[in-house]
Amino acid sequence: VFSGRGSFPVAEKITQGFGVIFSNGERWKQIRRFSLMVLRNMGMGKKTIEDRIQEEALCLVEALKKTNASPCDPTFLLGCVPC
């Protein structure tokens, strides 16, 4: 029977018991379940996430090419990238 992780006082003080690594018990189960759900929704474990990243990178390169190598602030372009 797994009784949880051992105590690590420094990490407990910093994370206040939150986080996937240093949490225990029911809190750990909830955080793990939520994290896996979010990652799956983003495409974890599927080839499509790689395709999405490549597509977005291509769009970014094309937008930067339109600047004709002149100095520009990429803040707007990077802000348009879906996270």
Long-range contacts (C-beta under 8 A, 24 or more apart in sequence): 56-81, 56-82
